[in-house]
Amino acid sequence: GTLSKVIVKPHKTPFFQDEDKWAILICGGYNVNSNEYRFWNDCNCAYNMLIQNYIPKNHIIVLMSDGNDPGLDRKISNGNNDSSPTDFDGDQISDVNYSATYDNISSVFDSLSTIISTDDELLVFCVDHGSYDSGHSYFYLWGMRMSDTQFASQINKISNDATIDILLCQCASGGFIDDLSAPNRVIGTSCNYNENGYAYLDPQNGACTHSEYPYYWINALRARNDHGTKIIADPNNDLSVSFSEAHNYAINNLSHSDIQHPQYYSSPSNLGDIRGIHWYYAIPSISGTALCSNV
């Protein structure tokens, strides 16, 4: 598909959604045997959290593994493979726009560079495998990988006057910060450049349902966990959760905090406290069944 098709996708706009907000969700997985179920679930939960209260559907662009190809592309918990579901919100319409390739990412940023301008805000959410070698960090796309400098060249296509929030959830993700640092940006990473990001083991079913850092980050913003338990991640009691509060909530709940050190960058230093995607608490969704599924 083309970006024009994404933009005109029908949607209903909840009260808090803002037409000046955009999001790009990237989940590569590399190949069918390394594309973990938890990556898809992280992306699924992020998507549903965003459309409930923050960003219109037609402002969220999803680049996932092999896109809408019906072939096998995902490793599931029992060791078998399946095709990643593309409908995240249950409306029988695919929410995946493109496969996660370098060319598609480049095309998306080219298109958004002509749309996103001063006072607009963009969230870039990446969940995947990652690595570090020869002075560069990488995250894995479908059949390829993207370096920190390559990713920065895409981010830099967006206007310097727009606010860009970047969440990188892969191993070695901290190595991206030096390349991405710029005014009007907030960056959170699951770990440092020489560390691994770990999976979340759900105590209720014993399955690795998520990557740990984004799971807690998403929980802070949707005000609950997968099982509907209410979560308060608002230490200043202003009835909203900022990017920095979500990041700190994730840090405080990591089970590998001795060997996994999430990194944070904000320019100006208070941007992550006062801006972002205006993370208002999802008050109507605190109770009830979580929108993301478990294995």
C-alpha positions as CSV (number, residue, x, y, z in Angstrom):
1,G,0.0,0.0,0.0
2,T,0.9,3.7,-0.1
3,L,1.0,6.2,2.7
4,S,-2.1,7.9,1.2
5,K,-4.1,4.8,1.9
6,V,-2.9,4.9,5.5
7,I,-3.9,8.4,6.0
8,V,-7.5,8.0,4.8
9,K,-8.2,4.9,6.8
10,P,-11.6,5.4,8.5
11,H,-11.5,5.8,12.3
12,K,-13.5,7.1,15.2
13,T,-11.6,9.7,17.3
14,P,-11.9,9.2,21.1
15,F,-12.0,12.4,23.2
16,F,-8.2,12.6,23.9
17,Q,-7.0,11.8,20.4
18,D,-5.1,14.5,18.7
19,E,-4.7,15.1,14.9
20,D,-1.3,16.6,15.5
21,K,0.1,13.3,16.8
22,W,1.6,10.5,14.7
23,A,3.3,7.1,15.5
24,I,5.5,4.6,13.6
25,L,5.6,1.1,15.0
26,I,8.5,-1.1,13.8
27,C,8.8,-4.8,14.5
28,G,11.2,-6.7,12.2
29,G,11.9,-10.1,13.7
30,Y,14.5,-10.9,10.9
31,N,13.1,-14.3,9.9
32,V,10.5,-16.9,10.9
33,N,12.6,-18.7,13.5
34,S,13.8,-15.6,15.3
35,N,10.6,-13.5,15.1
36,E,9.4,-14.0,18.7
37,Y,5.7,-14.0,19.6
38,R,6.5,-11.4,22.3
39,F,7.6,-8.8,19.6
40,W,4.2,-9.0,17.9
41,N,2.5,-8.8,21.3
42,D,4.5,-5.7,22.3
43,C,3.5,-4.0,19.0
44,N,-0.1,-5.1,19.4
45,C,-0.4,-3.7,22.9
46,A,1.3,-0.5,21.9
47,Y,-1.1,0.0,19.0
48,N,-4.2,-0.6,21.1
49,M,-3.0,1.6,23.9
50,L,-2.4,4.4,21.4
51,I,-5.7,4.2,19.5
52,Q,-7.7,4.1,22.7
53,N,-6.8,7.5,23.9
54,Y,-3.9,9.2,22.1
55,I,-3.5,8.9,18.4
56,P,-6.0,8.4,15.5
57,K,-5.7,5.1,13.7
58,N,-4.9,6.8,10.4
59,H,-1.9,8.4,12.1
60,I,-0.3,5.2,13.1
61,I,1.9,3.4,10.6
62,V,2.9,-0.2,11.3
63,L,5.9,-1.9,9.7
64,M,5.9,-5.5,10.8
65,S,8.0,-8.5,9.6
66,D,6.8,-9.6,6.2
67,G,3.8,-7.2,6.2
68,N,0.5,-8.6,5.0
69,D,2.1,-11.7,3.4
70,P,0.1,-14.7,4.6
71,G,3.2,-16.9,4.8
72,L,4.7,-18.1,8.0
73,D,6.7,-15.4,9.7
74,R,6.5,-15.8,13.5
75,K,7.8,-18.2,16.1
76,I,5.1,-19.0,18.7
77,S,5.5,-20.4,22.2
78,N,5.2,-24.1,21.5
79,G,8.1,-24.0,19.0
80,N,5.9,-23.9,15.9
81,N,5.5,-21.1,13.4
82,D,2.5,-19.1,12.2
83,S,1.6,-16.0,10.2
84,S,1.5,-12.9,12.4
85,P,-2.1,-11.6,12.8
86,T,-2.4,-8.2,11.1
87,D,-5.6,-7.0,12.7
88,F,-4.7,-5.7,16.2
89,D,-8.0,-4.1,17.2
90,G,-10.5,-6.7,16.0
91,D,-12.3,-4.7,13.3
92,Q,-11.4,-7.3,10.6
93,I,-9.2,-4.7,8.8
94,S,-5.4,-5.1,8.7
95,D,-3.5,-2.6,10.8
96,V,-0.2,-3.5,9.2
97,N,0.8,-1.2,6.5
98,Y,4.2,-2.4,5.3
99,S,6.8,-5.1,5.8
100,A,9.7,-4.0,8.0
101,T,12.4,-3.3,5.4
102,Y,14.8,-0.5,5.0
103,D,13.2,0.8,1.8
104,N,9.7,0.9,3.4
105,I,11.0,2.7,6.5
106,S,12.7,5.2,4.2
107,S,9.5,5.7,2.2
108,V,7.5,6.3,5.3
109,F,9.8,8.9,6.6
110,D,10.0,10.6,3.2
111,S,6.2,10.9,3.2
112,L,5.9,12.0,6.8
113,S,8.6,14.6,6.3
114,T,6.1,16.5,4.1
115,I,3.3,16.2,6.6
116,I,4.8,16.5,10.1
117,S,5.7,20.1,10.9
118,T,6.1,22.6,13.8
119,D,4.1,21.7,16.9
120,D,3.4,18.1,15.6
121,E,4.6,15.2,17.6
122,L,5.8,11.8,16.5
123,L,6.3,8.6,18.5
124,V,8.7,6.0,17.0
125,F,8.3,2.6,18.7
126,C,10.8,-0.2,17.8
127,V,10.7,-3.7,19.3
128,D,13.0,-6.4,17.9
129,H,16.3,-8.1,18.2
130,G,19.4,-6.0,18.4
131,S,23.2,-6.2,18.4
132,Y,26.4,-4.2,18.7
133,D,29.6,-4.5,16.8
134,S,32.4,-2.4,15.3
135,G,31.2,0.7,17.1
136,H,27.6,0.6,15.9
137,S,24.3,-0.6,17.4
138,Y,21.7,-2.3,15.2
139,F,18.1,-3.4,15.2
140,Y,16.8,-6.2,13.0
141,L,14.3,-5.7,10.2
142,W,12.9,-8.4,8.0
143,G,15.9,-10.2,6.5
144,M,18.2,-7.3,7.2
145,R,19.4,-5.0,9.9
146,M,19.5,-1.2,10.3
147,S,22.4,0.6,12.0
148,D,22.2,3.5,14.4
149,T,23.5,5.9,11.7
150,Q,21.1,4.6,9.1
151,F,18.1,5.0,11.5
152,A,19.3,8.5,12.5
153,S,19.3,9.5,8.8
154,Q,15.6,8.5,8.6
155,I,14.6,10.3,11.9
156,N,16.4,13.4,10.7
157,K,14.1,13.7,7.7
158,I,11.4,15.0,10.2
159,S,11.3,18.7,10.9
160,N,13.5,19.9,13.7
161,D,10.6,21.9,15.1
162,A,8.5,18.7,15.7
163,T,8.8,16.8,18.9
164,I,10.0,13.2,18.4
165,D,9.7,10.5,21.1
166,I,11.7,7.4,20.4
167,L,11.4,4.1,22.2
168,L,13.9,1.4,21.4
169,C,13.3,-1.9,23.0
170,Q,16.0,-4.2,21.5
171,C,19.3,-5.5,22.8
172,A,22.2,-2.9,22.5
173,S,19.6,-0.1,22.0
174,G,21.5,2.4,24.2
175,G,24.0,2.7,21.4
176,F,21.5,4.6,19.3
177,I,21.3,7.6,21.6
178,D,24.5,9.4,20.5
179,D,23.3,9.2,16.9
180,L,19.7,10.3,17.6
181,S,20.4,13.1,20.1
182,A,19.0,16.4,18.9
183,P,16.7,19.2,20.2
184,N,13.0,18.4,20.7
185,R,13.6,14.7,21.1
186,V,13.0,12.3,24.0
187,I,14.7,8.8,23.8
188,G,14.2,5.8,26.0
189,T,16.0,2.5,25.4
190,S,15.6,-0.9,27.1
191,C,19.3,-1.2,27.9
192,N,22.8,0.2,27.3
193,Y,24.8,-0.4,24.1
194,N,26.6,-3.5,25.6
195,E,23.6,-5.1,27.3
196,N,20.7,-7.3,26.5
197,G,17.0,-6.5,26.8
198,Y,15.1,-9.4,28.5
199,A,11.8,-11.0,28.0
200,Y,8.9,-10.7,30.5
201,L,7.8,-13.9,32.0
202,D,4.1,-13.8,32.9
203,P,3.6,-15.2,36.4
204,Q,0.1,-16.3,35.6
205,N,0.8,-18.5,32.6
206,G,4.6,-19.0,32.7
207,A,5.0,-17.7,29.1
208,C,7.3,-15.0,27.7
209,T,4.5,-12.8,26.5
210,H,6.4,-9.5,26.1
211,S,9.8,-7.8,26.1
212,E,10.1,-6.6,29.6
213,Y,11.0,-2.9,29.2
214,P,8.2,-2.0,26.7
215,Y,5.7,-4.1,28.7
216,Y,6.1,-2.0,31.8
217,W,6.3,1.2,29.7
218,I,3.0,0.4,28.0
219,N,1.5,-0.6,31.3
220,A,2.3,2.8,32.8
221,L,0.6,4.6,29.9
222,R,-2.5,2.4,29.7
223,A,-2.8,2.3,33.6
224,R,-3.1,-1.5,33.8
225,N,-1.4,-4.7,33.0
226,D,-2.4,-7.5,30.7
227,H,-4.7,-9.0,33.3
228,G,-6.6,-5.7,34.0
229,T,-4.9,-4.9,37.3
230,K,-4.9,-1.2,37.8
231,I,-1.4,0.5,37.7
232,I,-0.6,4.0,38.9
233,A,2.7,5.4,37.4
234,D,2.1,9.1,38.2
235,P,4.3,10.1,41.2
236,N,3.5,13.8,40.8
237,N,-0.2,13.1,40.8
238,D,-1.0,15.3,37.8
239,L,-3.4,12.7,36.4
240,S,-1.2,12.1,33.4
241,V,1.8,9.9,32.7
242,S,4.8,11.5,30.9
243,F,7.4,9.8,28.9
244,S,9.9,10.1,31.8
245,E,7.4,8.6,34.2
246,A,6.8,5.7,32.0
247,H,10.5,5.1,31.6
248,N,11.1,5.3,35.3
249,Y,8.2,2.9,36.0
250,A,9.8,0.4,33.6
251,I,13.2,0.8,35.3
252,N,11.7,0.2,38.8
253,N,10.0,-3.0,37.7
254,L,12.7,-4.8,35.7
255,S,13.7,-8.2,36.9
256,H,17.2,-7.9,35.6
257,S,18.0,-4.4,36.9
258,D,21.5,-5.5,37.9
259,I,22.6,-6.3,34.3
260,Q,20.0,-4.3,32.3
261,H,20.3,-0.5,32.5
262,P,17.7,1.4,30.4
263,Q,19.0,4.7,29.0
264,Y,17.2,8.1,28.7
265,Y,17.7,11.3,26.8
266,S,15.7,14.5,26.7
267,S,16.4,17.8,25.0
268,P,15.6,20.1,26.6
269,S,16.0,18.2,29.8
270,N,12.4,18.6,30.9
271,L,10.8,17.7,27.5
272,G,10.1,14.2,28.6
273,D,8.3,15.5,31.7
274,I,5.9,17.9,30.0
275,R,5.5,16.8,26.4
276,G,5.4,13.6,24.3
277,I,2.1,12.4,23.1
278,H,0.2,13.9,26.0
279,W,-0.1,10.6,27.9
280,Y,-3.4,11.1,29.6
281,Y,-4.5,8.2,31.8
282,A,-6.8,5.8,29.9
283,I,-9.5,6.3,32.5
284,P,-12.3,4.3,30.7
285,S,-9.9,1.4,30.1
286,I,-8.6,0.8,33.6
287,S,-11.0,-2.0,34.2
288,G,-12.0,-4.8,32.0
289,T,-10.2,-7.3,29.8
290,A,-6.8,-6.2,28.3
291,L,-6.8,-5.8,24.6
292,C,-3.6,-7.7,23.9
293,S,-3.6,-11.5,24.0
294,N,-1.4,-13.9,25.8
295,V,0.0,-17.3,24.8
